[in-house]
Amino acid sequence: MSFMDYKAIVGFIMMILITVLLMKKKVSTIFSFTVIPLVAAIIIGSSVKQIGTYLTKGLAMTTSVALIMLFSLPYFMLMADTGLFSGIVKRIVSRVRMNPIVLAVLTVIVAMITGLDVSITSVYLITIPLLLPFYNKMKMRPVILVFLTSLGIINTFDVPWSARMLRSASLIPNVDNGANYLFAKLFPPQIVLTIVIFGIAVFLGIRETRRLKKLGIDAAAAAKESSTDDDVFNEDADLVQPKKFWINVVLTLVVITCLCAFPDVPSYYTFALGLVIALEINFHDQKMQITLLKKYASSLFPVMPAILLSGVVVGVMEFSGMMQSMVKFLVGIIPAGMGPWIYIIIGLVGTPLMFVFTNDTWYYVLMPIVIGLMRAYGIPADVVIVTLFMNMGAMLTPIAQPQLYIGTDLTEGAVDLPQYMKFAFLPIWLLNIVWIGIGLLMGTFR
C-alpha cells in the first residue's frame, strides 16, 4: 500500500463512522454531515483554503436538491390539502378491491409512473402522501411503503433522459445516441427485474396479511372501510377544493411534463412557478397564502438542512482526492486471477459499496477505472457500464440519495431513516445480486 493510500483509510473510516452514528442515532444527522467530514479533511492535511473549496463545490452539488425540496414539498402539500391526492385515490379504490397485496402492488405502479420524470423527490412527494392513509387504515407498516416506492424508483433509473443514463452515455462518446443504446441493452433484463419487483410487492402484501391476521386485524374489512371512509385522509374541510380538482390535476400534469420536456430549466424553478400558480388558483386571499406557507415551512426542517449539508461529505470526498484513493484501493485488493471478473464482483457488492460512494463518483470515478482494467481482458466498455449501471445501493444512503430524508419524513414520524435502512438493506442487496444474475443469464453482462 502506497503512502498516498492514507486518504483511502481516512475516507473509509469517515463513511463507516457516519453510517454507524446514523444507524445508532448517537448524534444528529446534520452534526454527522457537518463536523465529521471537516475533521477528516484536517486529518489528511487539507489547508483552510482547500477545505473552503471542498465545501463550496460540495454544497453546490446539493443546493439544487435542497431548492427543489423548498418549492416541491409545499407544492405537493398544497395539492394534498386541496384534496387532489385523496380525490385520485377515492377514484382508484372505487374501482379496485383494496387489500394489502393490491396496495403493495399499487405502490410500485404509482412510483414507476411518477418516476418517469426522473425526479426522485417528486416520486416520494406524490406516492407516499397518496398511499400513506391506506397503509395506516389497514395497519400496514409504513416502512413497506417507503421501501416499495424506492424499488419503483430503481426500476426507472435507466430511462434515457435520466442523469444516471446521461452520465453513463458520456463514457462511450463514440456511440451515437449513447443513452438510447444503453437503454436498449438494459431493457431485456429489466423486464425480468420488473417482474421480480412486483413479486416482492406481492410477497410483502401476503406477509402483511398474515401478520395482521395474527394480530386479530381483519385487513379485508379495514380495506373495505378505508375505501369509503373519508376520515382516512385526515383532510381539513376548509382547505379542500373539490370544484378545482381537475384544474389541480391538469396543473400537476403540466408541472411534471415541464420537468421532463424542459430539462434545461431548473427543476426548482418549475416547482416554484407551479407553487405560486397553485396558491393563486386555490387560495387567492394573500393572508391565507402566507398562513399555508408558514404551515408547510415547518415540514422543511430539519430535513432540508440535512440534504444541503450532505454536500459537505460529497465535497470533501470528491475534491480532496479521497474518493479516487478509495476506488483504487478497492480495485487493487481484488486478486489478479479474478481479473476478467472484476466488474462482475464489483457489481455483486455494489449495494454495500454505495455507502462509501456518491452517484457521481460511481459513474465518473469508479466506472472509468474499471472500464480501463477490463479493456485488457477484452471486455467492451458498454458491457461494463450496463453491469455497473444499476447502483441500487444508492437508495439506502443519504450520501448518494439525500431525497431519502424526504421519503421517510413524509410518513409523519412513522418511519425514520435508520429504520428504513435496516429494513431495506438486505432486500435491496439481494435484488442487486439477482439483477447481476439476470444479466449474466441473458448474456447482457458478458
GIDA-V18870 format. One record per pair of residues at least 24 apart in sequence whose C-alpha atoms are under 10 Angstrom apart, sorted by the first residue. I is the first residue (numbers start at 1). J is the second residue. Records with the same first field share a line. If there is no record, write none. Layout:
I=J  J
//
This chain:
1=329  332  333
2=329
4=44  321  322  325
5=322  324  325  326  328  329
6=43  44  322  325  326
7=40  41  43  44  45  317  320  321  322  323  324  325  326
8=44  317  321  322  323  324  325  326  327  328  329  330
9=44  322  325  326  329
10=37  39  40  41  43  44  317  322  326
11=37  40  41  44  313  316  317  321  322  323  325  326  356
12=322  323  326  355  356
13=40  356
14=39  40  41  313  317  356
15=313  317  355  356  357  399
16=355  356
18=313  355  356  399
19=355  356  397  398  399  418
20=418
21=418
22=417  418  421
23=417  418  419  420  421  422
24=418
25=417  418
28=302  306
29=302  303  305  306  307  309  310  398  417
30=302  303  305  306  307  308  309  310
31=306  309
32=306  309  310  312  313
33=306  307  308  309  310  311  312  313  314  399
34=306  309  310  311  312  313
35=312  313
36=312  313
37=310  312  313  314  315  316  317
38=312  313  316
40=313  316  317  322
41=313  316  317  320  322
44=320  322
45=320
46=316  320
50=316  319  320
51=312  315  316  319  320
52=315  316
53=315  316  319  320
54=311  312  313  314  315  316  317  318  319  320
55=309  311  312  313  314  315  316  319
56=311  312  315  316
57=311  312  314  315  316  318  319
58=308  309  310  311  312  313  314  315  316  317  318  319
59=307  308  309  310  311  312  313  314  315
60=308  311  312  315
61=308  310  311  312  314  315  360
62=306  307  308  309  310  311  312  314  315  402
63=304  305  307  308  309  310  311
64=266  267  268  269  308
65=119  120  121  267  268  304  307  308  401  402  403
66=121  268  300  303  304  305  306  307  308  309  402  403
67=266  267  268  269  271  272  304  307  308
68=119  121  122  266  267  268  269  270  271  272  304
69=121  122  125  267  268  271  272  300  303  304  307  403  406
70=268  271  272  296  297  299  300  304
71=267  268  269  270  271  272  273  274  275  276  296  297  300
72=121  122  125  267  268  269  270  271  272  274  275
73=121  122  124  125  126  271  275  296  297  299  300  406  410
74=125  271  272  275  292  293  294  295  296  297  299  300
75=125  252  271  272  273  274  275  276  277  278  279  293  296
76=122  125  126  129  252  271  274  275  278  296
77=125  126  129  292  293  295  296  299  410
78=239  240  275  278  279  282  292  293  296
79=126  239  240  241  245  248  249  252  275  278  279  282
80=126  129  130  233  235  236  239  240
81=233  234  235  236  237  238  239  240  241  292
82=235  236  237  238  239  240  241  242  243  244  245  248  278  282  283
83=233  235  236  237  239  240  241  242  244  245  248
84=130  240  241  242  244  245  246  247  248  249  252
85=126  127  129  130  131  233  245  248  249
86=129  130  131  133  230  232  233  234  235  240
87=130  233  240  242  245  246  249
88=130  245  249
89=130  131  133  134  227  233
90=226  227  228  229  230  233
91=227
92=227
93=223  224  226  227  228
94=224  227  228
95=227
96=227
97=220  223  224  227
98=134  138  219  220  221  222  223  224  225  226  227
99=134  135  138  205  206  209  219  220  221  222  223  224
100=134  135  138  139  140  201  202  204  205  206  207  208  209  210  212  219  220  222  223
101=201  202  203  204  205  206  207  208  209
102=201  202  205  206
103=131  134  135  138  140  145  201  202  205  223
104=131  135  140  144  145  148  149  198  200  201  202  203  204  205  206  208
105=148  197  198  199  200  201  202  203  204  205
106=131  148  149  198  201
107=131  132  144  145  146  147  148  149  150  151  152  198  201
108=145  147  148  149  150  151  152  153  155  194  197  198  200  201
109=148  149  152  198
110=149  152  153
111=148  149  150  151  152  153  154  155  156
112=149  150  151  152  153  154  155  156  157  194
113=152  153  156
114=152  153  156  256
115=149  150  152  153  154  155  156  157  159
116=153  155  156  157  158  159  161  162  256  257  260
117=156  159  161  162  256  257  258  259  260  261  263
118=153  156  157  158  159  160  161  162  163  164  256  259  260
119=153  162  163  256  259  260  267  403
120=149  150  153  154  156  157  395  401  402  403  404  406  407
121=401  402  403  404  405  406  407
122=256  271  403  406  407
123=149  150  152  153  403  407
124=149  150  153  403  404  405  406  407  408  409  410
125=403  406  407  409  410
126=407  410
127=407  410
128=406  407  408  409  410  411
129=233  407  410  411  412
130=233
131=233
132=232  233  410  411  412
133=226  231  232  233  234  411
134=222  223  226  227  232  233
135=223  226  232
136=222  226  232  233  411  414
137=219  222  223  225  226  227  229  231  232  233
138=208  209  212  217  218  219  220  221  222  223  224  225  226  232
139=208  209  211  212  217  218  219  222  223
140=205  208  209  211  212  219
141=208  414  415
142=408  411  412  413  414  415  420
143=407  408  411  414  415  416  417  419  420  421  423  424
144=201  204  205  208  415  420  423  424
145=201  407  408  411  415
146=404  407  408  410  411  415  420  424
147=201  395  396  407  408  420  421  423  424  425  427  428
148=197  198  200  201  204  424
149=407
150=392  395  396  404  407  424  428
151=194  197  198  200  201  392  395  424  428  431
152=194  197  198
153=392  395
154=194  197  390  391  392  393  394  395  428
155=190  191  193  194  197  390  392
156=190  194  390
157=183  389  390  391  392
158=182  183  184  186  187  190  386  389  390
159=183  184  186  187
160=184
161=260  261  263
162=260  263
163=359  360
164=359  360  362  363  389  390  391
165=363  385  386  389  390
167=359  360  362  363  364  389
168=362  363  364  367  368  382  385  386  388  389
169=363  382  385
170=363  364
171=363  364  367  368  371  381  382  385
172=381  382  385
175=382
178=382
181=382
182=382  383  385  386  389
183=386
185=382  383  386  439  444  445
186=386  387  389  390  439  444  445
187=444
188=438  439  442  444
189=435  436  437  438  439  440  441  442  443  444  445
190=435  438  439
192=434  435  438  439
193=431  432  434  435  438  439
196=431  434  435
197=431
200=427  431
239=282  283  292
240=282
241=282  283
243=282
244=281  282
245=282
247=278  281  282
248=278  281  282
251=275  277  278
252=278
299=406  409  410  412
300=406  409
301=409
302=405  409
303=402  403  404  405  406  408  409
304=402  403  405  406
306=398  402  403  405
307=398  399  401  402  403  404  405  406
308=402
309=399  402
310=398  399  400  401  402
311=399  400  402
312=399
313=358  399
314=357  358  359  360  361  399  400
317=356  357  358  361
318=357  358  360  361  365
323=356  357  358  361  362  365  366
324=361  365  366  369
326=356  357  366
327=353  356  357  361  362  365  366  367  369  370
328=365  366  369  370
330=366
331=366  369  370  373
339=373  374  376  377
340=373  374  375  376  377  378  379
341=374  377  379  446
342=370  373  374  384
343=367  370  371  373  374  379  383  384  385  387  388  445
344=384  387  388  436  437  440  445  446
345=388  436
346=370  387  388
347=384  386  387  388  389  390  391  392  432  433  435  436
348=387  388  429  430  432  433  434  435  436  437
349=391  393  429  432  433
350=388  389  390  391  392  393  394  429  432  433
351=390  391  392  393  394  395  396  397  425  426  428  429  430  431  432  433
352=391  392  393  394  396  397  425  426  428  429
353=391  393  394
354=391  392  393  394  395  396  397  399  400  401
355=393  394  395  396  397  398  399  400
356=394  397  399  400
357=393  394  397  399  400
358=394  397  398  399  400  401
359=391  393  394  399  400  401
360=400
361=400
362=388  389  391  394  400
363=388  389  391
379=445  446
380=446
382=444  445
383=443  444  445  446
384=444  445  446
385=445
386=436  439  444  445
387=435  436  439  440  444  445  446
388=436  445
390=432  435  436
391=429  432
392=428  429  431  432  435
393=424  425  428  429  432
394=428
395=421  424  425  428
396=420  421  422  423  424  425  428  429
397=421  425
//
